[in-house]
Amino acid sequence: MNGTSTPVVYVRLHSRIKIKMGSTLQIKHVANILSDPPEYEHKLRETVLIHTEKKDGTLLLIDVLPLIARIKQVVPSAQVETLGSSHTLVELLPNEKPPSKSLFILVWLLLFFGSALTIMNFHADVNMKEVHVRVVEMLTGYRDENPYMFQIAYSIGIGFGMAVFFNHLFKKKWNDEPTPLEVEMYLYQQNVDQYTISEEYERIKSSISTDNLSGRDSL
């Protein structure tokens, strides 16, 4: 327990969270809270920050300074210590709709035939058929203009190699390492989050500047 009478509250913000649009955003959603003495923890975690609405858009930025001010309203004498990130990006999820089977089938067909045509066009550009014919001739001593067995084995090898490379076969993963696609999606999401945070801070800064100018005009 804290040796002085001043309660200490430790706050560590999450980097990104998701909640349903229309939900009540509480401190427990955006941060981990510890207090000394611990009697304040439950009250702080249940403290309401905002009631999300459709007009808020799909992304909200929760900054640590307004959060500290809110904690001070609940525990005026608290000494707040922050750890880690200084903001949380809140993604507001609309009401879930059942997935469309027809749309899923359409996207699957587009990806399947698009990938197949891409591979076929690449093979045509590099004259892969002639390469196969030449390889079979080197291995057997006979020239076969249509080495189907070799081409079938080559096609199966492409599929197996892709499954190994992406560390995925349907929902099964070979090991716990992230796939190259997952890594790229993670980096893309990080860049999007950084851009969104910068834009939100610029919007907040512009709003504060506008309010200050309006205050001067009214004097």
Secondary structure, DSSP 8 states (H G I E B T S, - for coil): --SSSS-EEEEEE-SEEEEETT-EEEHHHHEEEEEESGGGHHHHHT-EEEE--GGG-SEEEEEHHHHHHHHHHHSTT-EEEEES-SEEEEEEE-------HHHHHHHHHHHHHHHHHHHHHHHHHTTHHHHHHHHHHHHHSS--S--HHHHHHHHHHHHHHHHHHTT-BTTB-SSSS--HHHHHHHHHHHHHHHHHHHHHHHHHHHHHHHHHHHHHHH-
